[in-house]
Amino acid sequence: MSIFTPTNQIRLTNVAVVRMKRAGKRFEIACYKNKVVGWRSGVEKDLDEVLQTHSVFVNVSKGQVAKKEDLISAFGTDDQTEICKQILTKGEVQVSDKERHTQLEQMFRDIATIVADKCVNPETKRPYTVILIERAMKDIHYSVKTNKSTKQQALEVIKQLKEKMKIERAHMRLRFILPVNEGKKLKEKLKPLIKVIESEDYGQQLEIVCLIDPGCFREIDELIKKETKGKGSLEVLNLKDVEEGDEKFE
């Protein structure tokens, strides 16, 4: 796509348009393709590598530049570079139907990959293949949301798949080392957050090896720090409790 801007006759090619609606008006900026994602992820930090021009438009393809009074009304400033940064960070990237379809397919595959990596069959402790997870996602008619991260959506998918198949997040294996005095009392508070206690060792300190749902890790960590005033420790032994071997459920 090639674009002419009548104001300065600069030819803009290879354009990715980012759009934002503010104060009832539409504002657009012209970026280089494939650079918007880099900026938003923090990989690209040079604004000049992202923006084709520091101008704010009402319509990039027609070369219509936004009026100064409209910018001040919508953004409280007429500093075009600052406004470009706002639109770049929060605006909606305009893509063709083909590009959108490719993006959705890739996100769908990425979500399935995360789910397959994080989950197991609870009865066998064996992981599922990405292909099987993709098939299951299609069966529940999961619709990818471009405004949410693949990690957030993977957690949503796990919840929905639990209603249709035997699947759960692989447990984490932890070791707690707690002062004996606080340990017994703290163990009772930790119990609701623990799936399985594998071993307990009472000596000069209380040592517990257990399995937990990864979603409870932060709460357990904060509880141990608070109740033991920093004297207790928590160690991750395994991020995923999965049966050894190459077998996966197809």
URWOHU-V248190 format. One line per field, one symbol per residue. burial: # if it has 16 or more other C-alpha atoms within 10 Angstrom, else .. A space follows every 10 residues. Layout:
# URWOHU-V248190
burial = ???
This chain:
# URWOHU-V248190
burial = ..###..... .#..###### ......#### ###.##..#. ......#..# ########## #.####...# #..##..#.# ..###.##.. ###....... ...#..#### ########## #...###### ..##.##... .#.#.....# ..##..##.. #.....#### ########## .##..##... ..##...... ....###### ###...#..# ..##..##.. .#.#.....# ##........
